[in-house]
Amino acid sequence: YRDLVDARIKVLYRQQMQIEAQKAIRQEAQLDVARYPTNTIAVLYFENRGSKRELDPLQKGLAEMLITDLSKVQSLKVVERIRLQKLVEELNFSETNLVDPRTAPRVGRLVGAYRIVKGTFFDMAGEKMRIDALVAKSKSGELDGTSNISGEVRNFFTLEKELVFKILKDLRIKITDDEREAILTIPTENFFAFLQYSRGLDYEDKGQYQQAIDAYSQAVQADPKFSQAKSNLNTAQKTQQIVEPAVSTSTQNQTSNTTSSTKGTKTAVIAPQAPPPSSAAVRENANSIANRAGSSLGNIS
C-alpha cells in the first residue's frame, strides 16, 4: 500500500511540475534572477558528442547522479530533475538546446536557479571517455568555472565523483567530512546496470512504463544491490497500474462513441466529450489527493 501511495504521489508531482513549468513560461518576462538565492543551482542534461549512441542514456543518468550528489551538500539548493524535465518538455528542447550558450541560461531562469551546470561527454579511443562541464550564472551566462575529466569508461563512477568535487571547488563551497563521505557513496559499480537505469529514467519520462520496467529490471539483474534501480522498478510497476487502466478506459469510451456514431442512419450522434479540466481544477485535485496520501502514510507509520 505504501508503494502504491508513493507511486500516486510521484504521478501527482509530475503533474504539478508541468503546471509550474507552464506558469513560469507564461510569466517569463517578470522573472528576476537577481532575487533567486545564490545557492540555488540546476544541473542540465549533458549532451553525448561521441560516436557511441548506446551511451545516450547517460545524458540523463549523469545529470541525475550529479543532482543526487550535490543535494548532499546542505549549503546548496539543487533543482529537482523532474522540474527540469517538465520544463524541457514544455519548451520542446533537446540536449543540444540545453548546452547552447544562448538557451541554457534561459532554462536556469525558468526553473528558478541562480546558477546552472551543463556539459558534454564523448567516447575516446581505448574504451575511454571525457566529460566537460561548466558552471555559469543564469542571469548573464558568466562562467564560474570549467572542468574536464577523462578516464576509462569502467571508472565512470570515479570520474563523476571527481567532477562533483571540481564543481564544488568552482563554487568555492567547503564541505564537511560527512558530506564528502556521502558524496563518495557509489550506487552501483556495474556500468551496464547504471546504463539500463538511465534508460529507464528516459522511458519513464516519456510515459513508456513497460519499457521503463524492462530497463530497471535489467539494471537489478545486473546488480541486485542497486537499491535505486529496485526502488524505481517498484514505483514504475505501481505507476503502470495507476496510469494504464485510465488510458484503457479512455480508449474504450472513444471506441464506444465512434461505434455509436457509425451505426444506424446518417442521423447518428456522437456522444459529447467532457471539456478538459482547468489548471486550477487539476491543481486543486492534485493537492487534495496529495493530502489524503500524506494522511495515509501517517496512518501506516
Backbone as CSV, one residue per row, in Angstrom:
resi,resn,N_x,N_y,N_z,CA_x,CA_y,CA_z,C_x,C_y,C_z
1,TYR,0.840,-1.199,0.000,0.000,0.000,0.000,0.877,1.253,0.000
2,ARG,1.934,1.206,0.779,2.857,2.358,0.805,3.454,2.597,-0.581
3,ASP,3.846,1.533,-1.258,4.421,1.670,-2.603,3.418,2.296,-3.564
4,LEU,2.134,1.889,-3.442,1.103,2.429,-4.310,0.897,3.915,-4.042
5,VAL,0.916,4.295,-2.770,0.774,5.709,-2.402,1.954,6.514,-2.932
6,ASP,3.157,5.968,-2.780,4.353,6.652,-3.287,4.254,6.875,-4.797
7,ALA,3.752,5.861,-5.504,3.611,5.979,-6.957,2.593,7.059,-7.311
8,ARG,1.485,7.107,-6.589,0.466,8.144,-6.850,1.037,9.541,-6.605
9,ILE,1.796,9.662,-5.526,2.407,10.960,-5.219,3.363,11.368,-6.338
10,LYS,4.107,10.411,-6.887,5.048,10.714,-7.965,4.311,11.180,-9.212
11,VAL,3.177,10.524,-9.522,2.370,10.933,-10.676,1.852,12.354,-10.472
12,LEU,1.343,12.622,-9.270,0.815,13.955,-8.966,1.920,15.013,-8.997
13,TYR,3.097,14.635,-8.520,4.223,15.572,-8.512,4.614,15.950,-9.942
14,ARG,4.624,14.983,-10.844,4.924,15.277,-12.245,3.886,16.239,-12.824
15,GLN,2.615,16.024,-12.475,1.561,16.913,-12.957,1.751,18.331,-12.419
16,GLN,2.112,18.412,-11.128,2.321,19.728,-10.519,3.506,20.442,-11.159
17,MET,4.582,19.714,-11.447,5.747,20.313,-12.079,5.422,20.807,-13.492
18,GLN,4.526,20.101,-14.176,4.108,20.538,-15.507,3.335,21.851,-15.415
19,ILE,2.457,21.945,-14.435,1.690,23.177,-14.234,2.627,24.345,-13.924
20,GLU,3.632,24.104,-13.064,4.568,25.160,-12.693,5.449,25.568,-13.873
21,ALA,5.801,24.600,-14.725,6.597,24.916,-15.915,5.800,25.816,-16.850
22,GLN,4.538,25.491,-17.048,3.677,26.315,-17.900,3.534,27.722,-17.324
23,LYS,3.394,27.809,-16.012,3.256,29.111,-15.356,4.529,29.937,-15.518
24,ALA,5.695,29.301,-15.345,6.975,30.007,-15.469,7.149,30.570,-16.876
25,ILE,6.754,29.790,-17.882,6.880,30.251,-19.268,5.965,31.448,-19.522
26,ARG,4.746,31.377,-18.980,3.805,32.495,-19.158,4.310,33.767,-18.491
27,GLN,4.970,33.616,-17.354,5.416,34.777,-16.583,6.906,35.057,-16.751
28,GLU,7.492,34.536,-17.817,8.942,34.649,-18.014,9.438,36.094,-17.972
29,ALA,8.683,37.011,-18.545,9.113,38.411,-18.596,9.241,39.024,-17.207
30,GLN,8.507,38.480,-16.231,8.536,39.044,-14.881,9.576,38.379,-13.978
31,LEU,10.227,37.325,-14.458,11.202,36.614,-13.624,12.460,37.447,-13.435
32,ASP,12.932,37.514,-12.196,14.129,38.288,-11.874,15.134,37.375,-11.178
33,VAL,16.149,36.963,-11.915,17.148,36.035,-11.379,17.883,36.649,-10.192
34,ALA,17.982,37.968,-10.163,18.692,38.629,-9.065,18.047,38.329,-7.713
35,ARG,16.771,37.970,-7.738,16.069,37.657,-6.491,16.211,36.197,-6.077
36,TYR,16.770,35.372,-6.961,16.948,33.962,-6.616,18.059,33.820,-5.576
37,PRO,17.915,32.920,-4.619,19.006,32.655,-3.675,20.261,32.222,-4.422
38,THR,21.395,32.743,-4.033,22.640,32.460,-4.757,23.095,31.004,-4.614
39,ASN,22.465,30.263,-3.703,22.871,28.868,-3.527,22.001,27.898,-4.327
40,THR,21.091,28.446,-5.170,20.255,27.569,-5.996,20.993,27.218,-7.282
41,ILE,20.923,25.960,-7.649,21.659,25.503,-8.824,20.870,24.410,-9.543
42,ALA,20.923,24.430,-10.864,20.253,23.410,-11.680,21.286,22.676,-12.518
43,VAL,21.173,21.366,-12.570,22.061,20.550,-13.405,21.282,20.162,-14.658
44,LEU,21.706,20.673,-15.812,21.025,20.382,-17.070,21.513,19.049,-17.634
45,TYR,20.733,18.479,-18.533,21.148,17.225,-19.164,22.415,17.450,-19.984
46,PHE,23.293,16.465,-19.965,24.527,16.526,-20.738,24.249,16.077,-22.177
47,GLU,25.140,16.435,-23.075,24.991,16.051,-24.479,26.069,15.044,-24.852
48,ASN,25.671,13.971,-25.498,26.611,12.973,-25.989,27.141,13.417,-27.343
49,ARG,28.384,13.849,-27.379,29.002,14.296,-28.629,29.935,13.242,-29.221
50,GLY,29.816,12.036,-28.708,30.646,10.957,-29.216,29.950,10.172,-30.307
51,SER,30.565,9.089,-30.731,30.030,8.274,-31.819,29.191,7.103,-31.313
52,LYS,29.284,6.787,-30.009,28.557,5.644,-29.463,27.178,6.075,-28.967
53,ARG,26.166,5.825,-29.792,24.802,6.210,-29.435,24.266,5.390,-28.277
54,GLU,24.863,4.227,-28.018,24.398,3.418,-26.896,24.663,4.094,-25.547
55,LEU,25.493,5.150,-25.569,25.764,5.898,-24.344,24.794,7.062,-24.137
56,ASP,23.858,7.250,-25.055,22.892,8.358,-24.954,22.149,8.413,-23.616
57,PRO,21.772,7.249,-23.018,21.057,7.319,-21.739,21.828,8.056,-20.639
58,LEU,23.164,8.138,-20.776,23.958,8.837,-19.767,23.674,10.332,-19.755
59,GLN,23.038,10.840,-20.808,22.724,12.267,-20.853,21.856,12.643,-19.653
60,LYS,20.910,11.773,-19.314,20.082,11.989,-18.129,20.696,11.331,-16.888
61,GLY,21.294,10.171,-17.087,21.860,9.445,-15.953,22.965,10.214,-15.253
62,LEU,23.855,10.831,-16.034,24.941,11.617,-15.450,24.391,12.817,-14.696
63,ALA,23.412,13.499,-15.298,22.789,14.645,-14.624,22.125,14.198,-13.331
64,GLU,21.466,13.044,-13.367,20.798,12.506,-12.174,21.799,12.259,-11.048
65,MET,22.961,11.692,-11.385,23.993,11.428,-10.373,24.516,12.719,-9.776
66,LEU,24.755,13.706,-10.630,25.267,14.990,-10.144,24.246,15.664,-9.224
67,ILE,22.969,15.603,-9.606,21.916,16.191,-8.777,21.882,15.502,-7.421
68,THR,21.960,14.175,-7.434,21.932,13.412,-6.187,23.101,13.773,-5.288
69,ASP,24.298,13.855,-5.853,25.486,14.135,-5.046,25.523,15.583,-4.553
70,LEU,25.173,16.533,-5.414,25.177,17.936,-4.995,24.102,18.196,-3.934
71,SER,23.023,17.412,-3.972,21.949,17.569,-2.987,22.406,17.152,-1.589
72,LYS,23.508,16.447,-1.498,24.026,16.025,-0.202,24.789,17.142,0.512
73,VAL,24.994,18.255,-0.198,25.656,19.423,0.390,24.569,20.350,0.946
74,GLN,24.522,20.503,2.238,23.421,21.235,2.873,23.362,22.702,2.471
75,SER,24.491,23.281,2.101,24.504,24.702,1.757,23.995,24.969,0.345
76,LEU,23.686,23.910,-0.422,23.183,24.063,-1.782,21.707,23.688,-1.862
77,LYS,20.988,24.368,-2.728,19.610,24.017,-3.035,19.559,23.639,-4.507
78,VAL,19.403,22.347,-4.776,19.502,21.826,-6.131,18.106,21.591,-6.711
79,VAL,17.893,22.052,-7.942,16.606,21.882,-8.614,16.374,20.402,-8.915
80,GLU,15.164,19.904,-8.646,14.841,18.510,-8.900,14.845,18.225,-10.398
81,ARG,15.209,16.999,-10.758,15.293,16.637,-12.166,13.917,16.662,-12.837
82,ILE,12.881,16.264,-12.116,11.541,16.233,-12.709,11.096,17.642,-13.087
83,ARG,11.435,18.625,-12.270,11.091,20.010,-12.597,11.764,20.418,-13.911
84,LEU,13.039,20.071,-14.056,13.757,20.359,-15.300,13.125,19.626,-16.468
85,GLN,12.787,18.346,-16.273,12.223,17.535,-17.343,10.931,18.136,-17.876
86,LYS,10.045,18.550,-16.984,8.769,19.104,-17.422,8.965,20.421,-18.174
87,LEU,9.940,21.218,-17.774,10.216,22.464,-18.496,10.759,22.156,-19.885
88,VAL,11.660,21.179,-19.971,12.222,20.777,-21.264,11.108,20.328,-22.203
89,GLU,10.143,19.580,-21.657,9.021,19.119,-22.474,8.177,20.295,-22.959
90,GLU,7.908,21.249,-22.079,7.083,22.395,-22.454,7.775,23.259,-23.515
91,LEU,9.095,23.367,-23.426,9.857,24.169,-24.382,10.217,23.384,-25.640
92,ASN,9.994,22.057,-25.582,10.350,21.187,-26.707,11.841,21.300,-27.023
93,PHE,12.651,21.283,-25.956,14.096,21.397,-26.096,14.742,20.016,-26.198
94,SER,15.899,19.978,-26.844,16.718,18.773,-26.910,17.959,18.984,-26.052
95,GLU,18.795,17.943,-25.960,20.043,18.084,-25.194,20.938,19.162,-25.800
96,THR,20.862,19.328,-27.116,21.659,20.366,-27.775,21.248,21.754,-27.305
97,ASN,19.938,21.976,-27.151,19.450,23.260,-26.654,19.962,23.530,-25.246
98,LEU,20.069,22.463,-24.440,20.442,22.641,-23.042,21.911,23.008,-22.858
99,VAL,22.743,22.729,-23.834,24.149,23.126,-23.714,24.455,24.348,-24.569
100,ASP,23.455,24.835,-25.299,23.627,26.031,-26.123,23.767,27.253,-25.218
101,PRO,24.857,28.033,-25.362,25.059,29.217,-24.510,23.918,30.228,-24.588
102,ARG,23.150,30.197,-25.667,22.062,31.161,-25.822,20.791,30.726,-25.102
103,THR,20.578,29.425,-24.958,19.328,28.942,-24.360,19.490,28.385,-22.951
104,ALA,20.665,27.876,-22.595,20.865,27.269,-21.280,20.552,28.232,-20.134
105,PRO,21.039,29.492,-20.173,20.697,30.419,-19.083,19.199,30.626,-18.942
106,ARG,18.482,30.602,-20.064,17.027,30.765,-20.009,16.389,29.635,-19.212
107,VAL,16.871,28.419,-19.424,16.351,27.276,-18.684,16.594,27.463,-17.194
108,GLY,17.783,27.942,-16.856,18.093,28.204,-15.456,17.128,29.197,-14.830
109,ARG,16.824,30.263,-15.567,15.883,31.274,-15.057,14.495,30.670,-14.846
110,LEU,14.062,29.860,-15.799,12.706,29.318,-15.738,12.518,28.290,-14.628
111,VAL,13.587,27.587,-14.257,13.453,26.607,-13.164,13.805,27.209,-11.811
112,GLY,14.149,28.498,-11.797,14.404,29.181,-10.529,15.789,28.972,-9.972
113,ALA,16.787,28.825,-10.839,18.159,28.580,-10.390,19.055,29.780,-10.664
114,TYR,19.846,30.158,-9.681,20.785,31.267,-9.837,21.957,30.845,-10.721
115,ARG,22.326,29.559,-10.623,23.427,29.021,-11.432,22.983,27.741,-12.120
116,ILE,23.685,27.401,-13.192,23.430,26.163,-13.911,24.740,25.406,-14.116
117,VAL,24.608,24.085,-14.178,25.723,23.219,-14.564,25.314,22.555,-15.873
118,LYS,26.141,22.616,-16.872,25.849,21.963,-18.143,27.139,21.382,-18.691
119,GLY,27.006,20.497,-19.667,28.230,19.914,-20.210,27.993,18.878,-21.285
120,THR,29.070,18.240,-21.681,29.042,17.224,-22.735,29.947,16.066,-22.332
121,PHE,29.793,14.964,-23.030,30.727,13.843,-22.858,30.875,13.143,-24.201
122,PHE,31.969,12.457,-24.372,32.170,11.704,-25.614,33.157,10.573,-25.374
123,ASP,33.007,9.523,-26.173,33.878,8.372,-26.053,35.203,8.643,-26.751
124,MET,36.246,8.002,-26.242,37.581,8.161,-26.804,38.137,6.781,-27.133
125,ALA,39.267,6.769,-27.812,39.903,5.504,-28.170,40.322,4.752,-26.909
126,GLY,40.332,3.430,-27.012,40.782,2.632,-25.884,39.791,2.541,-24.750
127,GLU,38.486,2.521,-25.077,37.438,2.409,-24.058,37.543,3.505,-23.003
128,LYS,37.873,4.710,-23.463,37.958,5.846,-22.549,36.870,6.869,-22.891
129,MET,36.621,7.762,-21.961,35.643,8.805,-22.213,36.100,10.096,-21.542
130,ARG,35.544,11.205,-22.028,35.871,12.513,-21.459,34.561,13.232,-21.145
131,ILE,34.552,13.929,-20.010,33.384,14.714,-19.600,33.824,16.159,-19.416
132,ASP,33.141,17.074,-20.085,33.387,18.506,-19.938,32.171,19.146,-19.284
133,ALA,32.399,20.018,-18.326,31.281,20.681,-17.645,31.667,22.105,-17.299
134,LEU,30.673,22.951,-17.172,30.909,24.325,-16.744,29.778,24.785,-15.834
135,VAL,30.106,25.743,-14.983,29.129,26.359,-14.078,28.985,27.811,-14.503
136,ALA,27.744,28.236,-14.729,27.507,29.595,-15.200,26.334,30.227,-14.471
137,LYS,26.316,31.546,-14.421,25.210,32.289,-13.816,24.046,32.352,-14.815
138,SER,22.842,32.142,-14.320,21.666,32.133,-15.195,21.369,33.507,-15.775
139,LYS,21.645,34.549,-15.023,21.285,35.889,-15.475,22.132,36.359,-16.644
140,SER,23.451,36.179,-16.522,24.360,36.739,-17.526,25.069,35.697,-18.378
141,GLY,25.068,34.441,-17.925,25.829,33.419,-18.627,27.300,33.449,-18.256
142,GLU,27.664,34.346,-17.328,29.066,34.461,-16.889,29.521,33.165,-16.241
143,LEU,30.720,32.719,-16.615,31.235,31.455,-16.115,31.814,31.590,-14.713
144,ASP,31.488,30.593,-13.869,32.107,30.499,-12.552,33.252,29.495,-12.558
145,GLY,33.267,28.653,-13.566,34.339,27.674,-13.653,34.070,26.629,-14.716
146,THR,35.118,26.018,-15.210,35.004,24.924,-16.185,35.820,23.740,-15.703
147,SER,35.365,22.549,-16.043,36.064,21.334,-15.634,36.044,20.328,-16.765
148,ASN,37.092,19.552,-16.866,37.100,18.428,-17.796,37.881,17.288,-17.168
149,ILE,37.321,16.110,-17.275,37.963,14.917,-16.718,37.887,13.810,-17.762
150,SER,38.831,12.903,-17.724,38.838,11.794,-18.674,39.396,10.561,-17.993
151,GLY,38.989,9.420,-18.491,39.448,8.157,-17.932,38.730,7.005,-18.593
152,GLU,38.948,5.818,-18.089,38.335,4.632,-18.668,36.850,4.583,-18.307
153,VAL,36.063,4.079,-19.245,34.614,4.001,-19.047,34.280,3.176,-17.812
154,ARG,35.050,2.127,-17.547,34.756,1.287,-16.391,34.937,2.044,-15.074
155,ASN,35.628,3.188,-15.117,35.798,4.022,-13.931,34.854,5.231,-13.957
156,PHE,33.734,5.084,-14.658,32.788,6.182,-14.839,32.366,6.803,-13.506
157,PHE,32.110,5.984,-12.511,31.605,6.491,-11.229,32.670,7.295,-10.484
158,THR,33.909,6.887,-10.609,35.007,7.654,-10.019,35.152,8.999,-10.726
159,LEU,34.979,8.988,-12.052,35.060,10.228,-12.823,33.950,11.191,-12.405
160,GLU,32.760,10.656,-12.183,31.628,11.503,-11.784,31.898,12.152,-10.426
161,LYS,32.448,11.395,-9.491,32.758,11.958,-8.161,33.812,13.061,-8.278
162,GLU,34.789,12.828,-9.122,35.831,13.839,-9.347,35.218,15.118,-9.907
163,LEU,34.248,14.956,-10.800,33.573,16.113,-11.391,32.784,16.881,-10.329
164,VAL,32.115,16.167,-9.440,31.347,16.823,-8.364,32.253,17.696,-7.514
165,PHE,33.398,17.157,-7.124,34.312,17.916,-6.265,34.898,19.129,-6.996
166,LYS,35.111,19.000,-8.306,35.599,20.152,-9.075,34.543,21.242,-9.155
167,ILE,33.280,20.845,-9.292,32.188,21.823,-9.330,32.093,22.557,-8.008
168,LEU,32.189,21.819,-6.917,32.131,22.439,-5.593,33.309,23.391,-5.380
169,LYS,34.453,23.026,-5.929,35.617,23.903,-5.835,35.396,25.185,-6.621
170,ASP,34.801,25.064,-7.816,34.491,26.248,-8.634,33.512,27.168,-7.913
171,LEU,32.606,26.577,-7.153,31.611,27.357,-6.410,32.156,27.873,-5.081
172,ARG,33.405,27.488,-4.763,34.049,27.882,-3.514,33.243,27.443,-2.291
173,ILE,32.761,26.221,-2.369,31.974,25.669,-1.275,32.820,24.657,-0.505
174,LYS,32.930,24.866,0.782,33.646,23.927,1.640,32.641,22.930,2.207
175,ILE,32.977,21.673,2.137,32.071,20.637,2.613,32.640,19.956,3.854
176,THR,31.763,19.358,4.640,32.168,18.648,5.846,32.643,17.248,5.479
177,ASP,33.274,16.595,6.439,33.724,15.224,6.210,32.542,14.293,5.948
178,ASP,31.444,14.535,6.655,30.251,13.699,6.449,29.692,13.890,5.047
179,GLU,29.672,15.136,4.579,29.177,15.400,3.229,30.081,14.759,2.185
180,ARG,31.378,14.842,2.399,32.316,14.215,1.457,32.106,12.706,1.417
181,GLU,31.918,12.120,2.590,31.715,10.678,2.667,30.426,10.277,1.950
182,ALA,29.391,11.099,2.106,28.109,10.804,1.462,28.233,10.890,-0.056
183,ILE,28.965,11.890,-0.536,29.146,12.059,-1.984,29.909,10.883,-2.580
184,LEU,30.869,10.353,-1.834,31.702,9.267,-2.339,30.958,7.935,-2.430
185,THR,29.749,7.878,-1.875,28.957,6.650,-1.955,28.579,6.372,-3.410
186,ILE,28.871,5.175,-3.883,28.584,4.794,-5.268,27.351,3.891,-5.287
187,PRO,26.309,4.260,-6.037,25.077,3.466,-6.043,25.256,2.076,-6.625
188,THR,26.146,1.951,-7.609,26.450,0.662,-8.219,27.820,0.765,-8.887
189,GLU,28.536,-0.323,-8.909,29.824,-0.352,-9.602,29.692,-1.020,-10.965
190,ASN,28.475,-1.377,-11.325,28.210,-2.059,-12.590,27.760,-1.022,-13.612
191,PHE,28.609,-0.749,-14.602,28.305,0.293,-15.586,27.088,-0.074,-16.424
192,PHE,26.946,-1.350,-16.796,25.790,-1.767,-17.575,24.509,-1.531,-16.791
193,ALA,24.536,-1.835,-15.495,23.355,-1.627,-14.651,22.966,-0.155,-14.621
194,PHE,23.959,0.714,-14.510,23.653,2.147,-14.468,23.153,2.641,-15.819
195,LEU,23.672,2.084,-16.885,23.224,2.470,-18.227,21.750,2.101,-18.410
196,GLN,21.370,0.909,-17.934,19.967,0.487,-18.025,19.076,1.331,-17.111
197,TYR,19.593,1.675,-15.956,18.856,2.557,-15.044,18.601,3.913,-15.707
198,SER,19.609,4.440,-16.369,19.475,5.719,-17.075,18.466,5.604,-18.199
199,ARG,18.465,4.469,-18.881,17.498,4.239,-19.952,16.080,4.207,-19.372
200,GLY,15.951,3.612,-18.191,14.654,3.558,-17.526,14.128,4.937,-17.189
201,LEU,15.013,5.841,-16.774,14.607,7.216,-16.473,13.979,7.867,-17.697
202,ASP,14.610,7.667,-18.841,14.122,8.285,-20.073,12.768,7.713,-20.478
203,TYR,12.628,6.390,-20.396,11.350,5.765,-20.731,10.248,6.243,-19.791
204,GLU,10.577,6.352,-18.507,9.571,6.782,-17.535,9.145,8.220,-17.806
205,ASP,10.098,9.075,-18.180,9.761,10.459,-18.536,8.791,10.508,-19.713
206,LYS,8.936,9.560,-20.630,8.085,9.524,-21.822,6.746,8.842,-21.571
207,GLY,6.567,8.318,-20.339,5.329,7.615,-20.032,5.296,6.203,-20.576
208,GLN,6.440,5.680,-21.006,6.518,4.321,-21.538,6.924,3.380,-20.390
209,TYR,5.948,3.058,-19.541,6.251,2.386,-18.283,6.692,0.935,-18.460
210,GLN,6.162,0.231,-19.440,6.599,-1.144,-19.634,8.063,-1.190,-20.048
211,GLN,8.466,-0.277,-20.952,9.877,-0.216,-21.348,10.751,0.193,-20.165
212,ALA,10.233,1.096,-19.332,10.984,1.519,-18.144,11.151,0.341,-17.190
213,ILE,10.085,-0.441,-17.013,10.148,-1.617,-16.136,11.184,-2.605,-16.650
214,ASP,11.205,-2.820,-17.963,12.183,-3.747,-18.558,13.611,-3.258,-18.314
215,ALA,13.828,-1.942,-18.485,15.175,-1.386,-18.303,15.607,-1.473,-16.843
216,TYR,14.722,-1.100,-15.929,15.048,-1.186,-14.498,15.287,-2.638,-14.083
217,SER,14.516,-3.562,-14.653,14.679,-4.985,-14.329,16.064,-5.470,-14.747
218,GLN,16.513,-5.037,-15.928,17.857,-5.416,-16.379,18.925,-4.833,-15.454
219,ALA,18.685,-3.614,-14.968,19.632,-2.987,-14.044,19.723,-3.792,-12.744
220,VAL,18.577,-4.230,-12.228,18.551,-5.009,-10.987,19.173,-6.382,-11.190
221,GLN,18.916,-6.983,-12.359,19.513,-8.285,-12.647,21.035,-8.182,-12.723
222,ALA,21.521,-7.088,-13.302,22.970,-6.901,-13.425,23.612,-6.626,-12.067
223,ASP,22.881,-5.919,-11.199,23.392,-5.626,-9.857,22.233,-5.654,-8.863
224,PRO,21.990,-6.797,-8.213,20.882,-6.924,-7.256,20.987,-5.968,-6.065
225,LYS,22.169,-5.384,-5.846,22.355,-4.465,-4.723,22.100,-3.003,-5.113
226,PHE,21.727,-2.774,-6.361,21.467,-1.417,-6.859,20.101,-0.977,-6.321
227,SER,20.083,-0.377,-5.145,18.838,-0.080,-4.436,17.961,0.934,-5.177
228,GLN,18.562,1.943,-5.811,17.765,2.952,-6.513,17.053,2.356,-7.717
229,ALA,17.711,1.423,-8.391,17.069,0.748,-9.522,15.889,-0.085,-9.038
230,LYS,16.052,-0.752,-7.890,14.951,-1.526,-7.311,13.778,-0.622,-6.971
231,SER,14.083,0.518,-6.356,13.038,1.461,-5.966,12.286,1.985,-7.186
232,ASN,13.043,2.372,-8.227,12.408,2.883,-9.444,11.596,1.811,-10.162
233,LEU,12.092,0.579,-10.123,11.362,-0.535,-10.733,10.015,-0.710,-10.049
234,ASN,10.020,-0.704,-8.722,8.789,-0.882,-7.965,7.806,0.252,-8.241
235,THR,8.316,1.487,-8.253,7.452,2.642,-8.498,6.879,2.601,-9.914
236,ALA,7.712,2.233,-10.892,7.247,2.165,-12.284,6.148,1.128,-12.440
237,GLN,6.281,-0.006,-11.742,5.256,-1.048,-11.812,3.936,-0.545,-11.233
238,LYS,4.024,0.140,-10.095,2.809,0.671,-9.465,2.198,1.791,-10.314
239,THR,3.063,2.624,-10.888,2.568,3.723,-11.731,1.851,3.179,-12.947
240,GLN,2.378,2.104,-13.507,1.730,1.477,-14.655,0.320,1.014,-14.281
241,GLN,0.168,0.473,-13.066,-1.146,0.041,-12.601,-2.111,1.219,-12.475
242,ILE,-1.569,2.380,-12.099,-2.400,3.571,-11.918,-2.783,4.180,-13.258
243,VAL,-1.788,4.312,-14.146,-1.974,5.059,-15.391,-2.675,4.252,-16.463
244,GLU,-2.271,3.012,-16.678,-2.778,2.249,-17.815,-4.270,1.935,-17.747
245,PRO,-4.856,1.620,-16.566,-6.306,1.423,-16.536,-7.072,2.659,-16.994
246,ALA,-6.559,3.853,-16.618,-7.206,5.102,-17.030,-7.119,5.276,-18.543
247,VAL,-5.954,4.940,-19.111,-5.779,5.039,-20.563,-6.688,4.057,-21.270
248,SER,-6.773,2.833,-20.707,-7.616,1.793,-21.303,-9.083,2.203,-21.293
249,THR,-9.540,2.762,-20.160,-10.929,3.206,-20.053,-11.239,4.305,-21.051
250,SER,-10.289,5.266,-21.192,-10.473,6.362,-22.137,-10.582,5.845,-23.569
251,THR,-9.742,4.849,-23.889,-9.754,4.276,-25.240,-11.069,3.562,-25.515
252,GLN,-11.559,2.832,-24.484,-12.816,2.118,-24.643,-13.966,3.094,-24.866
253,ASN,-13.965,4.203,-24.131,-15.006,5.203,-24.279,-15.008,5.797,-25.687
254,GLN,-13.785,6.098,-26.188,-13.676,6.665,-27.524,-14.176,5.680,-28.585
255,THR,-13.817,4.393,-28.386,-14.248,3.356,-29.323,-15.764,3.217,-29.310
256,SER,-16.345,3.245,-28.093,-17.795,3.140,-27.945,-18.502,4.297,-28.629
257,ASN,-17.957,5.516,-28.451,-18.553,6.700,-29.072,-18.489,6.614,-30.595
258,THR,-17.337,6.150,-31.096,-17.160,6.040,-32.546,-18.117,5.016,-33.132
259,THR,-18.251,3.869,-32.410,-19.138,2.808,-32.877,-20.585,3.292,-32.917
260,SER,-20.989,4.009,-31.849,-22.354,4.523,-31.773,-22.634,5.507,-32.899
261,SER,-21.625,6.278,-33.286,-21.818,7.308,-34.307,-21.921,6.728,-35.711
262,THR,-21.381,5.499,-35.892,-21.369,4.922,-37.236,-22.505,3.930,-37.457
263,LYS,-23.200,3.520,-36.380,-24.297,2.572,-36.522,-25.579,3.288,-36.955
264,GLY,-26.504,2.554,-37.609,-27.808,3.109,-37.935,-27.750,4.056,-39.105
265,THR,-28.632,5.086,-39.031,-28.762,6.030,-40.133,-27.759,7.140,-40.029
266,LYS,-27.867,8.067,-40.998,-26.950,9.195,-41.033,-27.194,10.178,-39.899
267,THR,-28.286,9.992,-39.150,-28.603,10.935,-38.069,-27.968,10.528,-36.754
268,ALA,-27.088,9.493,-36.785,-26.428,9.068,-35.548,-25.630,10.218,-34.954
269,VAL,-25.629,10.306,-33.605,-24.976,11.420,-32.908,-23.830,10.890,-32.072
270,ILE,-22.692,11.562,-32.151,-21.528,11.189,-31.340,-21.707,11.761,-29.952
271,ALA,-21.446,10.933,-28.926,-21.596,11.400,-27.544,-20.635,12.542,-27.277
272,PRO,-21.087,13.608,-26.649,-20.222,14.754,-26.380,-19.128,14.407,-25.390
273,GLN,-17.972,14.986,-25.604,-16.838,14.767,-24.710,-16.781,15.857,-23.649
274,ALA,-16.418,15.442,-22.425,-16.304,16.426,-21.351,-15.125,17.342,-21.625
275,PRO,-15.246,18.624,-21.332,-14.130,19.546,-21.550,-12.965,19.210,-20.635
276,PRO,-11.738,19.488,-21.065,-10.572,19.188,-20.219,-10.605,20.041,-18.968
277,PRO,-10.118,19.496,-17.831,-10.122,20.276,-16.593,-9.168,21.452,-16.699
278,SER,-9.498,22.512,-16.007,-8.623,23.687,-15.989,-7.420,23.407,-15.124
279,SER,-6.381,24.240,-15.283,-5.177,24.086,-14.461,-5.520,24.198,-12.987
280,ALA,-6.451,25.117,-12.649,-6.826,25.297,-11.247,-7.483,24.037,-10.706
281,ALA,-8.339,23.406,-11.544,-9.017,22.185,-11.109,-8.021,21.056,-10.904
282,VAL,-7.053,20.940,-11.845,-6.019,19.907,-11.718,-5.212,20.117,-10.453
283,ARG,-4.851,21.393,-10.200,-4.048,21.696,-9.016,-4.819,21.370,-7.740
284,GLU,-6.110,21.754,-7.718,-6.924,21.505,-6.524,-7.071,20.015,-6.282
285,ASN,-7.322,19.260,-7.351,-7.470,17.816,-7.229,-6.163,17.169,-6.791
286,ALA,-5.042,17.640,-7.367,-3.731,17.083,-7.009,-3.429,17.337,-5.539
287,ASN,-3.700,18.557,-5.082,-3.444,18.881,-3.677,-4.313,18.043,-2.756
288,SER,-5.576,17.840,-3.146,-6.492,17.054,-2.322,-6.009,15.618,-2.193
289,ILE,-5.616,15.021,-3.326,-5.148,13.633,-3.290,-3.829,13.536,-2.539
290,ALA,-2.956,14.525,-2.731,-1.670,14.523,-2.023,-1.890,14.585,-0.514
291,ASN,-2.857,15.387,-0.079,-3.161,15.481,1.353,-3.652,14.142,1.880
292,ARG,-4.542,13.493,1.119,-5.048,12.193,1.559,-3.920,11.161,1.586
293,ALA,-3.043,11.241,0.589,-1.915,10.292,0.551,-1.005,10.507,1.751
294,GLY,-0.772,11.779,2.088,0.069,12.086,3.256,-0.572,11.568,4.531
295,SER,-1.868,11.699,4.642,-2.579,11.193,5.805,-2.472,9.680,5.876
296,SER,-2.579,9.022,4.711,-2.475,7.565,4.670,-1.095,7.106,5.111
297,LEU,-0.070,7.805,4.652,1.298,7.452,5.066,1.468,7.617,6.557
298,GLY,0.840,8.663,7.118,0.898,8.861,8.563,0.252,7.712,9.301
299,ASN,-0.892,7.241,8.818,-1.574,6.108,9.448,-0.737,4.843,9.365
300,ILE,-0.073,4.662,8.207,0.797,3.478,8.058,1.924,3.518,9.065
301,SER,2.551,4.705,9.226,3.646,4.830,10.193,3.139,4.544,11.606
